[in-house]
């Protein structure tokens, strides 16, 4: 648990957009969107969500933490796989409702739970009037089934 608290977002637009206080505009569920890219080459790795605790822990530890909407739990990225995300830089957008993390991924350099470097490993297209998906050729960097298997 973090002791870091964030002030409420100011009503004054100029203060929100130009001020020097991080005052995230969390949505109704208490979350902000986090866009994550590789600090070295800029590759888009993942999009996730952070609640105030995840954001505070990320700032305090330098390791990315998120809020899992499906598990409804705090999530230290890479804790199970060893692919921790070391935060090189954190930015917020103009109205402070999104966070951009530039990270160096440790371990296998994989971010996706499928074992791939990026969660964005499929392209979207249109064929015969139907939306389609096609793999981009990337392969897993580790065995996800083995890594995430529940102990017997």
N, CA, C and O atoms as a GROMACS GRO file, in nm:
protein
  608
    1UNK      N    1   0.085  -0.118   0.000
    1UNK     CA    2   0.000   0.000   0.000
    1UNK      C    3   0.090   0.124   0.000
    1UNK      O    4   0.190   0.130   0.070
    2UNK      N    5   0.052   0.220  -0.078
    2UNK     CA    6   0.129   0.342  -0.090
    2UNK      C    7   0.069   0.454  -0.006
    2UNK      O    8  -0.052   0.460   0.014
    3UNK      N    9   0.155   0.541   0.043
    3UNK     CA   10   0.110   0.658   0.119
    3UNK      C   11   0.090   0.779   0.028
    3UNK      O   12   0.033   0.879   0.069
    4UNK      N   13   0.138   0.769  -0.096
    4UNK     CA   14   0.128   0.880  -0.190
    4UNK      C   15  -0.017   0.908  -0.227
    4UNK      O   16  -0.091   0.816  -0.266
    5UNK      N   17  -0.058   1.032  -0.215
    5UNK     CA   18  -0.194   1.073  -0.250
    5UNK      C   19  -0.186   1.175  -0.363
    5UNK      O   20  -0.090   1.252  -0.373
    6UNK      N   21  -0.288   1.174  -0.448
    6UNK     CA   22  -0.293   1.270  -0.559
    6UNK      C   23  -0.402   1.372  -0.532
    6UNK      O   24  -0.512   1.337  -0.488
    7UNK      N   25  -0.373   1.501  -0.558
    7UNK     CA   26  -0.476   1.602  -0.538
    7UNK      C   27  -0.587   1.587  -0.642
    7UNK      O   28  -0.565   1.534  -0.751
    8UNK      N   29  -0.704   1.635  -0.607
    8UNK     CA   30  -0.815   1.635  -0.703
    8UNK      C   31  -0.777   1.725  -0.820
    8UNK      O   32  -0.712   1.828  -0.803
    9UNK      N   33  -0.818   1.684  -0.939
    9UNK     CA   34  -0.787   1.762  -1.059
    9UNK      C   35  -0.849   1.900  -1.046
    9UNK      O   36  -0.966   1.913  -1.010
   10UNK      N   37  -0.772   2.005  -1.076
   10UNK     CA   38  -0.826   2.140  -1.065
   10UNK      C   39  -0.935   2.167  -1.168
   10UNK      O   40  -0.930   2.115  -1.280
   11UNK      N   41  -1.031   2.248  -1.131
   11UNK     CA   42  -1.138   2.286  -1.224
   11UNK      C   43  -1.085   2.384  -1.328
   11UNK      O   44  -1.137   2.392  -1.440
   12UNK      N   45  -0.981   2.459  -1.292
   12UNK     CA   46  -0.922   2.556  -1.382
   12UNK      C   47  -0.843   2.483  -1.491
   12UNK      O   48  -0.745   2.414  -1.462
   13UNK      N   49  -0.886   2.498  -1.617
   13UNK     CA   50  -0.824   2.428  -1.730
   13UNK      C   51  -0.675   2.460  -1.743
   13UNK      O   52  -0.595   2.371  -1.770
   14UNK      N   53  -0.639   2.586  -1.726
   14UNK     CA   54  -0.499   2.627  -1.739
   14UNK      C   55  -0.413   2.557  -1.633
   14UNK      O   56  -0.304   2.510  -1.663
   15UNK      N   57  -0.463   2.550  -1.510
   15UNK     CA   58  -0.389   2.484  -1.403
   15UNK      C   59  -0.374   2.334  -1.433
   15UNK      O   60  -0.268   2.276  -1.408
   16UNK      N   61  -0.479   2.272  -1.486
   16UNK     CA   62  -0.475   2.130  -1.518
   16UNK      C   63  -0.375   2.103  -1.630
   16UNK      O   64  -0.295   2.010  -1.621
   17UNK      N   65  -0.379   2.184  -1.735
   17UNK     CA   66  -0.298   2.160  -1.854
   17UNK      C   67  -0.156   2.214  -1.848
   17UNK      O   68  -0.068   2.165  -1.918
   18UNK      N   69  -0.133   2.315  -1.766
   18UNK     CA   70  -0.001   2.378  -1.763
   18UNK      C   71   0.066   2.376  -1.626
   18UNK      O   72   0.184   2.411  -1.613
   19UNK      N   73  -0.007   2.334  -1.524
   19UNK     CA   74   0.046   2.334  -1.387
   19UNK      C   75   0.150   2.225  -1.366
   19UNK      O   76   0.174   2.142  -1.453
   20UNK      N   77   0.211   2.227  -1.247
   20UNK     CA   78   0.317   2.131  -1.218
   20UNK      C   79   0.276   2.024  -1.117
   20UNK      O   80   0.361   1.951  -1.066
   21UNK      N   81   0.146   2.013  -1.089
   21UNK     CA   82   0.098   1.910  -0.996
   21UNK      C   83   0.033   1.796  -1.075
   21UNK      O   84  -0.055   1.819  -1.158
   22UNK      N   85   0.079   1.673  -1.047
   22UNK     CA   86   0.012   1.557  -1.105
   22UNK      C   87  -0.119   1.537  -1.031
   22UNK      O   88  -0.119   1.503  -0.912
   23UNK      N   89  -0.228   1.557  -1.100
   23UNK     CA   90  -0.362   1.539  -1.042
   23UNK      C   91  -0.446   1.461  -1.142
   23UNK      O   92  -0.529   1.518  -1.212
   24UNK      N   93  -0.424   1.329  -1.148
   24UNK     CA   94  -0.489   1.246  -1.249
   24UNK      C   95  -0.641   1.256  -1.245
   24UNK      O   96  -0.702   1.264  -1.139
   25UNK      N   97  -0.699   1.257  -1.363
   25UNK     CA   98  -0.845   1.257  -1.375
   25UNK      C   99  -0.892   1.114  -1.392
   25UNK      O  100  -0.911   1.066  -1.505
   26UNK      N  101  -0.910   1.044  -1.281
   26UNK     CA  102  -0.956   0.906  -1.283
   26UNK      C  103  -1.100   0.901  -1.331
   26UNK      O  104  -1.179   0.992  -1.302
   27UNK      N  105  -1.136   0.796  -1.405
   27UNK     CA  106  -1.273   0.782  -1.455
   27UNK      C  107  -1.367   0.737  -1.342
   27UNK      O  108  -1.326   0.729  -1.226
   28UNK      N  109  -1.492   0.708  -1.376
   28UNK     CA  110  -1.592   0.670  -1.276
   28UNK      C  111  -1.553   0.542  -1.202
   28UNK      O  112  -1.595   0.520  -1.089
   29UNK      N  113  -1.472   0.458  -1.266
   29UNK     CA  114  -1.425   0.335  -1.202
   29UNK      C  115  -1.295   0.357  -1.125
   29UNK      O  116  -1.239   0.262  -1.069
   30UNK      N  117  -1.246   0.481  -1.122
   30UNK     CA  118  -1.124   0.512  -1.049
   30UNK      C  119  -0.997   0.478  -1.126
   30UNK      O  120  -0.893   0.452  -1.065
   31UNK      N  121  -1.004   0.477  -1.260
   31UNK     CA  122  -0.891   0.435  -1.342
   31UNK      C  123  -0.849   0.542  -1.442
   31UNK      O  124  -0.929   0.626  -1.483
   32UNK      N  125  -0.721   0.536  -1.481
   32UNK     CA  126  -0.670   0.612  -1.595
   32UNK      C  127  -0.610   0.509  -1.691
   32UNK      O  128  -0.562   0.404  -1.648
   33UNK      N  129  -0.613   0.539  -1.819
   33UNK     CA  130  -0.553   0.451  -1.920
   33UNK      C  131  -0.403   0.471  -1.920
   33UNK      O  132  -0.354   0.583  -1.908
   34UNK      N  133  -0.329   0.361  -1.932
   34UNK     CA  134  -0.184   0.365  -1.940
   34UNK      C  135  -0.140   0.304  -2.073
   34UNK      O  136  -0.170   0.189  -2.102
   35UNK      N  137  -0.069   0.383  -2.151
   35UNK     CA  138  -0.010   0.338  -2.277
   35UNK      C  139   0.136   0.308  -2.248
   35UNK      O  140   0.206   0.390  -2.188
   36UNK      N  141   0.184   0.191  -2.291
   36UNK     CA  142   0.319   0.147  -2.256
   36UNK      C  143   0.399   0.119  -2.382
   36UNK      O  144   0.358   0.040  -2.468
   37UNK      N  145   0.514   0.186  -2.394
   37UNK     CA  146   0.603   0.166  -2.508
   37UNK      C  147   0.743   0.130  -2.460
   37UNK      O  148   0.780   0.157  -2.346
   38UNK      N  149   0.820   0.069  -2.549
   38UNK     CA  150   0.959   0.035  -2.519
   38UNK      C  151   1.042   0.163  -2.522
   38UNK      O  152   1.034   0.240  -2.617
   39UNK      N  153   1.120   0.185  -2.419
   39UNK     CA  154   1.199   0.307  -2.409
   39UNK      C  155   1.310   0.312  -2.514
   39UNK      O  156   1.356   0.420  -2.550
   40UNK      N  157   1.353   0.197  -2.563
   40UNK     CA  158   1.461   0.193  -2.659
   40UNK      C  159   1.418   0.222  -2.802
   40UNK      O  160   1.475   0.308  -2.868
   41UNK      N  161   1.317   0.149  -2.848
   41UNK     CA  162   1.278   0.162  -2.989
   41UNK      C  163   1.137   0.217  -3.012
   41UNK      O  164   1.095   0.233  -3.126
   42UNK      N  165   1.065   0.246  -2.903
   42UNK     CA  166   0.933   0.307  -2.916
   42UNK      C  167   0.820   0.212  -2.949
   42UNK      O  168   0.707   0.258  -2.967
   43UNK      N  169   0.846   0.083  -2.958
   43UNK     CA  170   0.740  -0.012  -2.992
   43UNK      C  171   0.627  -0.007  -2.890
   43UNK      O  172   0.651  -0.004  -2.769
   44UNK      N  173   0.503  -0.007  -2.940
   44UNK     CA  174   0.387  -0.014  -2.853
   44UNK      C  175   0.381  -0.154  -2.793
   44UNK      O  176   0.373  -0.253  -2.866
   45UNK      N  177   0.385  -0.162  -2.660
   45UNK     CA  178   0.386  -0.291  -2.592
   45UNK      C  179   0.250  -0.333  -2.540
   45UNK      O  180   0.209  -0.448  -2.557
   46UNK      N  181   0.179  -0.240  -2.478
   46UNK     CA  182   0.050  -0.274  -2.419
   46UNK      C  183  -0.027  -0.149  -2.382
   46UNK      O  184   0.028  -0.039  -2.377
   47UNK      N  185  -0.155  -0.167  -2.357
   47UNK     CA  186  -0.242  -0.064  -2.300
   47UNK      C  187  -0.307  -0.128  -2.178
   47UNK      O  188  -0.360  -0.239  -2.186
   48UNK      N  189  -0.305  -0.057  -2.067
   48UNK     CA  190  -0.361  -0.111  -1.943
   48UNK      C  191  -0.430   0.003  -1.868
   48UNK      O  192  -0.450   0.111  -1.922
   49UNK      N  193  -0.465  -0.023  -1.743
   49UNK     CA  194  -0.530   0.078  -1.660
   49UNK      C  195  -0.460   0.084  -1.525
   49UNK      O  196  -0.407  -0.016  -1.477
   50UNK      N  197  -0.462   0.202  -1.466
   50UNK     CA  198  -0.404   0.222  -1.334
   50UNK      C  199  -0.507   0.289  -1.244
   50UNK      O  200  -0.577   0.382  -1.284
   51UNK      N  201  -0.515   0.240  -1.121
   51UNK     CA  202  -0.589   0.315  -1.019
   51UNK      C  203  -0.486   0.398  -0.943
   51UNK      O  204  -0.367   0.394  -0.975
   52UNK      N  205  -0.530   0.472  -0.844
   52UNK     CA  206  -0.438   0.561  -0.771
   52UNK      C  207  -0.325   0.483  -0.705
   52UNK      O  208  -0.210   0.528  -0.706
   53UNK      N  209  -0.356   0.366  -0.649
   53UNK     CA  210  -0.252   0.286  -0.583
   53UNK      C  211  -0.148   0.237  -0.683
   53UNK      O  212  -0.028   0.242  -0.656
   54UNK      N  213  -0.192   0.188  -0.799
   54UNK     CA  214  -0.099   0.140  -0.902
   54UNK      C  215  -0.010   0.254  -0.951
   54UNK      O  216   0.111   0.236  -0.969
   55UNK      N  217  -0.069   0.370  -0.971
   55UNK     CA  218   0.009   0.486  -1.016
   55UNK      C  219   0.111   0.527  -0.910
   55UNK      O  220   0.226   0.554  -0.941
   56UNK      N  221   0.068   0.530  -0.786
   56UNK     CA  222   0.158   0.567  -0.677
   56UNK      C  223   0.273   0.467  -0.662
   56UNK      O  224   0.389   0.507  -0.647
   57UNK      N  225   0.242   0.338  -0.666
   57UNK     CA  226   0.347   0.236  -0.654
   57UNK      C  227   0.444   0.242  -0.771
   57UNK      O  228   0.564   0.220  -0.753
   58UNK      N  229   0.393   0.272  -0.889
   58UNK     CA  230   0.480   0.286  -1.006
   58UNK      C  231   0.576   0.402  -0.985
   58UNK      O  232   0.696   0.389  -1.011
   59UNK      N  233   0.526   0.514  -0.938
   59UNK     CA  234   0.612   0.630  -0.911
   59UNK      C  235   0.714   0.600  -0.802
   59UNK      O  236   0.831   0.637  -0.814
   60UNK      N  237   0.671   0.535  -0.696
   60UNK     CA  238   0.758   0.509  -0.581
   60UNK      C  239   0.864   0.403  -0.608
   60UNK      O  240   0.977   0.414  -0.559
   61UNK      N  241   0.830   0.300  -0.684
   61UNK     CA  242   0.922   0.187  -0.703
   61UNK      C  243   0.997   0.189  -0.835
   61UNK      O  244   1.103   0.127  -0.847
   62UNK      N  245   0.944   0.260  -0.934
   62UNK     CA  246   1.004   0.258  -1.067
   62UNK      C  247   0.971   0.133  -1.145
   62UNK      O  248   1.023   0.113  -1.256
   63UNK      N  249   0.886   0.048  -1.090
   63UNK     CA  250   0.838  -0.074  -1.158
   63UNK      C  251   0.690  -0.056  -1.186
   63UNK      O  252   0.614  -0.014  -1.098
   64UNK      N  253   0.648  -0.087  -1.309
   64UNK     CA  254   0.509  -0.064  -1.348
   64UNK      C  255   0.412  -0.154  -1.272
   64UNK      O  256   0.431  -0.275  -1.261
   65UNK      N  257   0.307  -0.091  -1.221
   65UNK     CA  258   0.196  -0.159  -1.156
   65UNK      C  259   0.068  -0.115  -1.227
   65UNK      O  260   0.058  -0.001  -1.273
   66UNK      N  261  -0.029  -0.204  -1.234
   66UNK     CA  262  -0.155  -0.173  -1.302
   66UNK      C  263  -0.270  -0.226  -1.219
   66UNK      O  264  -0.252  -0.296  -1.119
   67UNK      N  265  -0.390  -0.191  -1.262
   67UNK     CA  266  -0.511  -0.246  -1.203
   67UNK      C  267  -0.573  -0.341  -1.306
   67UNK      O  268  -0.602  -0.300  -1.418
   68UNK      N  269  -0.592  -0.466  -1.268
   68UNK     CA  270  -0.654  -0.563  -1.356
   68UNK      C  271  -0.805  -0.551  -1.344
   68UNK      O  272  -0.863  -0.579  -1.238
   69UNK      N  273  -0.868  -0.509  -1.451
   69UNK     CA  274  -1.015  -0.497  -1.448
   69UNK      C  275  -1.080  -0.634  -1.440
   69UNK      O  276  -1.185  -0.647  -1.376
   70UNK      N  277  -1.022  -0.735  -1.503
   70UNK     CA  278  -1.084  -0.868  -1.502
   70UNK      C  279  -1.069  -0.936  -1.365
   70UNK      O  280  -1.162  -0.999  -1.316
   71UNK      N  281  -0.952  -0.922  -1.304
   71UNK     CA  282  -0.928  -0.984  -1.173
   71UNK      C  283  -0.966  -0.893  -1.056
   71UNK      O  284  -0.975  -0.936  -0.942
   72UNK      N  285  -0.988  -0.766  -1.089
   72UNK     CA  286  -1.018  -0.666  -0.986
   72UNK      C  287  -0.911  -0.667  -0.877
   72UNK      O  288  -0.939  -0.678  -0.758
   73UNK      N  289  -0.785  -0.656  -0.924
   73UNK     CA  290  -0.672  -0.664  -0.831
   73UNK      C  291  -0.555  -0.583  -0.883
   73UNK      O  292  -0.540  -0.562  -1.004
   74UNK      N  293  -0.473  -0.538  -0.790
   74UNK     CA  294  -0.349  -0.471  -0.823
   74UNK      C  295  -0.256  -0.573  -0.888
   74UNK      O  296  -0.258  -0.691  -0.853
   75UNK      N  297  -0.176  -0.527  -0.982
   75UNK     CA  298  -0.096  -0.619  -1.064
   75UNK      C  299   0.040  -0.557  -1.088
   75UNK      O  300   0.052  -0.454  -1.155
   76UNK      N  301   0.143  -0.620  -1.035
   76UNK     CA  302   0.281  -0.579  -1.059
   76UNK      C  303   0.325  -0.651  -1.186
   76UNK      O  304   0.350  -0.772  -1.184
   77UNK      N  305   0.335  -0.578  -1.295
   77UNK     CA  306   0.362  -0.638  -1.425
   77UNK      C  307   0.494  -0.714  -1.423
   77UNK      O  308   0.598  -0.659  -1.387
   78UNK      N  309   0.489  -0.842  -1.462
   78UNK     CA  310   0.608  -0.925  -1.469
   78UNK      C  311   0.643  -0.998  -1.341
   78UNK      O  312   0.745  -1.067  -1.335
   79UNK      N  313   0.561  -0.986  -1.239
   79UNK     CA  314   0.592  -1.049  -1.111
   79UNK      C  315   0.601  -1.201  -1.123
   79UNK      O  316   0.686  -1.263  -1.059
   80UNK      N  317   0.515  -1.262  -1.205
   80UNK     CA  318   0.516  -1.407  -1.223
   80UNK      C  319   0.617  -1.450  -1.328
   80UNK      O  320   0.691  -1.546  -1.307
   81UNK      N  321   0.621  -1.379  -1.440
   81UNK     CA  322   0.706  -1.419  -1.553
   81UNK      C  323   0.851  -1.374  -1.542
   81UNK      O  324   0.938  -1.428  -1.610
   82UNK      N  325   0.877  -1.275  -1.458
   82UNK     CA  326   1.010  -1.217  -1.450
   82UNK      C  327   1.032  -1.103  -1.547
   82UNK      O  328   1.140  -1.043  -1.550
   83UNK      N  329   0.932  -1.072  -1.627
   83UNK     CA  330   0.941  -0.966  -1.727
   83UNK      C  331   0.893  -0.833  -1.669
   83UNK      O  332   0.800  -0.771  -1.720
   84UNK      N  333   0.958  -0.791  -1.561
   84UNK     CA  334   0.923  -0.665  -1.496
   84UNK      C  335   0.944  -0.548  -1.592
   84UNK      O  336   1.033  -0.551  -1.677
   85UNK      N  337   0.862  -0.446  -1.576
   85UNK     CA  338   0.876  -0.325  -1.658
   85UNK      C  339   0.939  -0.215  -1.572
   85UNK      O  340   0.875  -0.160  -1.482
   86UNK      N  341   1.065  -0.184  -1.601
   86UNK     CA  342   1.135  -0.076  -1.534
   86UNK      C  343   1.098   0.055  -1.605
   86UNK      O  344   1.123   0.070  -1.724
   87UNK      N  345   1.040   0.148  -1.532
   87UNK     CA  346   0.994   0.274  -1.592
   87UNK      C  347   1.112   0.368  -1.612
   87UNK      O  348   1.181   0.406  -1.518
   88UNK      N  349   1.133   0.405  -1.737
   88UNK     CA  350   1.239   0.499  -1.774
   88UNK      C  351   1.183   0.642  -1.770
   88UNK      O  352   1.252   0.735  -1.728
   89UNK      N  353   1.059   0.657  -1.814
   89UNK     CA  354   0.995   0.788  -1.813
   89UNK      C  355   0.844   0.770  -1.805
   89UNK      O  356   0.788   0.677  -1.863
   90UNK      N  357   0.780   0.860  -1.732
   90UNK     CA  358   0.634   0.862  -1.724
   90UNK      C  359   0.587   1.000  -1.767
   90UNK      O  360   0.642   1.101  -1.725
   91UNK      N  361   0.485   1.002  -1.850
   91UNK     CA  362   0.423   1.128  -1.893
   91UNK      C  363   0.273   1.117  -1.876
   91UNK      O  364   0.217   1.008  -1.867
   92UNK      N  365   0.208   1.234  -1.872
   92UNK     CA  366   0.062   1.237  -1.875
   92UNK      C  367   0.020   1.325  -1.991
   92UNK      O  368   0.097   1.409  -2.038
   93UNK      N  369  -0.102   1.305  -2.037
   93UNK     CA  370  -0.152   1.388  -2.147
   93UNK      C  371  -0.202   1.521  -2.093
   93UNK      O  372  -0.200   1.545  -1.973
   94UNK      N  373  -0.247   1.607  -2.184
   94UNK     CA  374  -0.283   1.744  -2.149
   94UNK      C  375  -0.387   1.755  -2.039
   94UNK      O  376  -0.376   1.841  -1.952
   95UNK      N  377  -0.488   1.668  -2.041
   95UNK     CA  378  -0.592   1.680  -1.938
   95UNK      C  379  -0.579   1.573  -1.828
   95UNK      O  380  -0.672   1.551  -1.751
   96UNK      N  381  -0.466   1.507  -1.823
   96UNK     CA  382  -0.429   1.416  -1.716
   96UNK      C  383  -0.525   1.298  -1.696
   96UNK      O  384  -0.548   1.253  -1.584
   97UNK      N  385  -0.583   1.248  -1.809
   97UNK     CA  386  -0.667   1.129  -1.797
   97UNK      C  387  -0.604   1.007  -1.863
   97UNK      O  388  -0.668   0.903  -1.877
   98UNK      N  389  -0.478   1.019  -1.903
   98UNK     CA  390  -0.403   0.906  -1.958
   98UNK      C  391  -0.256   0.920  -1.918
   98UNK      O  392  -0.205   1.031  -1.902
   99UNK      N  393  -0.191   0.807  -1.903
   99UNK     CA  394  -0.051   0.801  -1.865
   99UNK      C  395   0.024   0.728  -1.976
   99UNK      O  396  -0.026   0.631  -2.033
  100UNK      N  397   0.145   0.776  -2.006
  100UNK     CA  398   0.233   0.708  -2.102
  100UNK      C  399   0.357   0.665  -2.026
  100UNK      O  400   0.428   0.748  -1.970
  101UNK      N  401   0.384   0.535  -2.026
  101UNK     CA  402   0.504   0.480  -1.965
  101UNK      C  403   0.601   0.437  -2.074
  101UNK      O  404   0.564   0.361  -2.164
  102UNK      N  405   0.723   0.484  -2.065
  102UNK     CA  406   0.832   0.434  -2.148
  102UNK      C  407   0.912   0.341  -2.058
  102UNK      O  408   0.964   0.384  -1.955
  103UNK      N  409   0.921   0.212  -2.096
  103UNK     CA  410   0.977   0.112  -2.008
  103UNK      C  411   1.090   0.032  -2.073
  103UNK      O  412   1.101   0.024  -2.195
  104UNK      N  413   1.172  -0.026  -1.988
  104UNK     CA  414   1.268  -0.128  -2.028
  104UNK      C  415   1.217  -0.256  -1.965
  104UNK      O  416   1.204  -0.267  -1.843
  105UNK      N  417   1.188  -0.355  -2.050
  105UNK     CA  418   1.133  -0.482  -2.001
  105UNK      C  419   1.248  -0.575  -1.966
  105UNK      O  420   1.337  -0.599  -2.047
  106UNK      N  421   1.246  -0.626  -1.845
  106UNK     CA  422   1.349  -0.718  -1.798
  106UNK      C  423   1.310  -0.862  -1.835
  106UNK      O  424   1.206  -0.884  -1.895
  107UNK      N  425   1.391  -0.956  -1.800
  107UNK     CA  426   1.362  -1.097  -1.826
  107UNK      C  427   1.374  -1.133  -1.972
  107UNK      O  428   1.479  -1.112  -2.034
  108UNK      N  429   1.266  -1.187  -2.028
  108UNK     CA  430   1.264  -1.231  -2.168
  108UNK      C  431   1.237  -1.117  -2.266
  108UNK      O  432   1.234  -1.140  -2.387
  109UNK      N  433   1.217  -0.994  -2.216
  109UNK     CA  434   1.178  -0.879  -2.298
  109UNK      C  435   1.039  -0.899  -2.358
  109UNK      O  436   1.009  -0.847  -2.466
  110UNK      N  437   0.955  -0.974  -2.288
  110UNK     CA  438   0.818  -1.000  -2.334
  110UNK      C  439   0.720  -0.926  -2.243
  110UNK      O  440   0.737  -0.924  -2.121
  111UNK      N  441   0.620  -0.866  -2.302
  111UNK     CA  442   0.519  -0.794  -2.226
  111UNK      C  443   0.386  -0.868  -2.222
  111UNK      O  444   0.316  -0.866  -2.120
  112UNK      N  445   0.350  -0.934  -2.331
  112UNK     CA  446   0.218  -0.998  -2.341
  112UNK      C  447   0.212  -1.129  -2.263
  112UNK      O  448   0.312  -1.202  -2.255
  113UNK      N  449   0.097  -1.158  -2.206
  113UNK     CA  450   0.079  -1.284  -2.133
  113UNK      C  451   0.087  -1.405  -2.225
  113UNK      O  452   0.097  -1.518  -2.177
  114UNK      N  453   0.084  -1.383  -2.358
  114UNK     CA  454   0.101  -1.494  -2.453
  114UNK      C  455   0.248  -1.527  -2.473
  114UNK      O  456   0.282  -1.624  -2.541
  115UNK      N  457   0.336  -1.447  -2.413
  115UNK     CA  458   0.480  -1.468  -2.425
  115UNK      C  459   0.545  -1.380  -2.531
  115UNK      O  460   0.667  -1.384  -2.548
  116UNK      N  461   0.466  -1.301  -2.601
  116UNK     CA  462   0.520  -1.215  -2.706
  116UNK      C  463   0.571  -1.083  -2.648
  116UNK      O  464   0.536  -1.044  -2.537
  117UNK      N  465   0.654  -1.017  -2.727
  117UNK     CA  466   0.710  -0.888  -2.684
  117UNK      C  467   0.599  -0.784  -2.666
  117UNK      O  468   0.601  -0.708  -2.569
  118UNK      N  469   0.504  -0.780  -2.758
  118UNK     CA  470   0.395  -0.682  -2.755
  118UNK      C  471   0.260  -0.752  -2.753
  118UNK      O  472   0.245  -0.862  -2.806
  119UNK      N  473   0.163  -0.690  -2.691
  119UNK     CA  474   0.026  -0.740  -2.695
  119UNK      C  475  -0.039  -0.715  -2.832
  119UNK      O  476  -0.145  -0.769  -2.862
  120UNK      N  477   0.024  -0.633  -2.913
  120UNK     CA  478  -0.029  -0.597  -3.044
  120UNK      C  479   0.041  -0.678  -3.153
  120UNK      O  480   0.119  -0.623  -3.231
  121UNK      N  481   0.013  -0.809  -3.157
  121UNK     CA  482   0.080  -0.900  -3.249
  121UNK      C  483  -0.010  -0.945  -3.364
  121UNK      O  484   0.027  -1.034  -3.440
  122UNK      N  485  -0.127  -0.883  -3.378
  122UNK     CA  486  -0.218  -0.918  -3.489
  122UNK      C  487  -0.258  -0.791  -3.563
  122UNK      O  488  -0.279  -0.685  -3.503
  123UNK      N  489  -0.269  -0.804  -3.694
  123UNK     CA  490  -0.315  -0.692  -3.776
  123UNK      C  491  -0.464  -0.711  -3.804
  123UNK      O  492  -0.514  -0.823  -3.809
  124UNK      N  493  -0.532  -0.600  -3.821
  124UNK     CA  494  -0.676  -0.602  -3.849
  124UNK      C  495  -0.696  -0.565  -3.995
  124UNK      O  496  -0.637  -0.470  -4.045
  125UNK      N  497  -0.780  -0.641  -4.062
  125UNK     CA  498  -0.807  -0.614  -4.203
  125UNK      C  499  -0.954  -0.634  -4.236
  125UNK      O  500  -1.037  -0.660  -4.149
  126UNK      N  501  -0.983  -0.622  -4.363
  126UNK     CA  502  -1.119  -0.641  -4.413
  126UNK      C  503  -1.112  -0.731  -4.534
  126UNK      O  504  -1.040  -0.701  -4.630
  127UNK      N  505  -1.186  -0.843  -4.530
  127UNK     CA  506  -1.186  -0.938  -4.642
  127UNK      C  507  -1.329  -0.983  -4.666
  127UNK      O  508  -1.396  -1.033  -4.576
  128UNK      N  509  -1.373  -0.964  -4.788
  128UNK     CA  510  -1.510  -1.002  -4.826
  128UNK      C  511  -1.614  -0.942  -4.732
  128UNK      O  512  -1.713  -1.008  -4.697
  129UNK      N  513  -1.592  -0.818  -4.692
  129UNK     CA  514  -1.688  -0.748  -4.607
  129UNK      C  515  -1.685  -0.789  -4.460
  129UNK      O  516  -1.773  -0.750  -4.384
  130UNK      N  517  -1.586  -0.868  -4.420
  130UNK     CA  518  -1.576  -0.913  -4.281
  130UNK      C  519  -1.442  -0.868  -4.222
  130UNK      O  520  -1.339  -0.873  -4.288
  131UNK      N  521  -1.447  -0.825  -4.097
  131UNK     CA  522  -1.325  -0.788  -4.026
  131UNK      C  523  -1.246  -0.914  -3.995
  131UNK      O  524  -1.302  -1.015  -3.951
  132UNK      N  525  -1.116  -0.909  -4.019
  132UNK     CA  526  -1.031  -1.025  -3.999
  132UNK      C  527  -0.909  -0.989  -3.914
  132UNK      O  528  -0.872  -0.873  -3.900
  133UNK      N  529  -0.848  -1.092  -3.859
  133UNK     CA  530  -0.722  -1.078  -3.785
  133UNK      C  531  -0.618  -1.166  -3.850
  133UNK      O  532  -0.648  -1.276  -3.897
  134UNK      N  533  -0.494  -1.118  -3.853
  134UNK     CA  534  -0.383  -1.197  -3.904
  134UNK      C  535  -0.262  -1.173  -3.815
  134UNK      O  536  -0.233  -1.060  -3.778
  135UNK      N  537  -0.192  -1.281  -3.782
  135UNK     CA  538  -0.071  -1.269  -3.702
  135UNK      C  539   0.036  -1.193  -3.778
  135UNK      O  540   0.041  -1.198  -3.901
  136UNK      N  541   0.121  -1.122  -3.705
  136UNK     CA  542   0.228  -1.045  -3.770
  136UNK      C  543   0.359  -1.123  -3.778
  136UNK      O  544   0.461  -1.069  -3.819
  137UNK      N  545   0.355  -1.249  -3.738
  137UNK     CA  546   0.474  -1.333  -3.748
  137UNK      C  547   0.557  -1.342  -3.622
  137UNK      O  548   0.650  -1.422  -3.615
  138UNK      N  549   0.525  -1.262  -3.522
  138UNK     CA  550   0.603  -1.270  -3.398
  138UNK      C  551   0.568  -1.398  -3.323
  138UNK      O  552   0.453  -1.443  -3.322
  139UNK      N  553   0.668  -1.452  -3.260
  139UNK     CA  554   0.652  -1.576  -3.183
  139UNK      C  555   0.675  -1.547  -3.035
  139UNK      O  556   0.744  -1.451  -3.000
  140UNK      N  557   0.617  -1.630  -2.949
  140UNK     CA  558   0.640  -1.613  -2.806
  140UNK      C  559   0.788  -1.626  -2.770
  140UNK      O  560   0.862  -1.704  -2.831
  141UNK      N  561   0.830  -1.547  -2.672
  141UNK     CA  562   0.968  -1.547  -2.624
  141UNK      C  563   0.985  -1.638  -2.502
  141UNK      O  564   1.098  -1.664  -2.459
  142UNK      N  565   0.873  -1.684  -2.448
  142UNK     CA  566   0.877  -1.781  -2.338
  142UNK      C  567   0.751  -1.865  -2.344
  142UNK      O  568   0.654  -1.828  -2.411
  143UNK      N  569   0.751  -1.977  -2.273
  143UNK     CA  570   0.637  -2.068  -2.271
  143UNK      C  571   0.535  -2.017  -2.169
  143UNK      O  572   0.550  -2.039  -2.049
  144UNK      N  573   0.432  -1.950  -2.219
  144UNK     CA  574   0.332  -1.890  -2.132
  144UNK      C  575   0.253  -1.995  -2.053
  144UNK      O  576   0.221  -1.973  -1.936
  145UNK      N  577   0.222  -2.107  -2.115
  145UNK     CA  578   0.146  -2.211  -2.044
  145UNK      C  579   0.223  -2.263  -1.924
  145UNK      O  580   0.166  -2.286  -1.818
  146UNK      N  581   0.352  -2.282  -1.942
  146UNK     CA  582   0.437  -2.332  -1.833
  146UNK      C  583   0.452  -2.224  -1.724
  146UNK      O  584   0.444  -2.254  -1.605
  147UNK      N  585   0.475  -2.101  -1.767
  147UNK     CA  586   0.500  -1.991  -1.673
  147UNK      C  587   0.379  -1.962  -1.586
  147UNK      O  588   0.393  -1.939  -1.466
  148UNK      N  589   0.260  -1.963  -1.645
  148UNK     CA  590   0.140  -1.924  -1.572
  148UNK      C  591   0.057  -2.042  -1.522
  148UNK      O  592  -0.054  -2.023  -1.472
  149UNK      N  593   0.109  -2.163  -1.534
  149UNK     CA  594   0.036  -2.281  -1.490
  149UNK      C  595   0.013  -2.276  -1.340
  149UNK      O  596   0.103  -2.242  -1.263
  150UNK      N  597  -0.107  -2.310  -1.299
  150UNK     CA  598  -0.140  -2.315  -1.157
  150UNK      C  599  -0.071  -2.437  -1.095
  150UNK      O  600  -0.072  -2.544  -1.155
  151UNK      N  601  -0.011  -2.421  -0.978
  151UNK     CA  602   0.055  -2.535  -0.914
  151UNK      C  603  -0.046  -2.644  -0.883
  151UNK      O  604  -0.160  -2.616  -0.846
  152UNK      N  605  -0.004  -2.768  -0.900
  152UNK     CA  606  -0.095  -2.883  -0.877
  152UNK      C  607  -0.114  -2.910  -0.730
  152UNK      O  608  -0.186  -3.002  -0.694
   0.00000   0.00000   0.00000
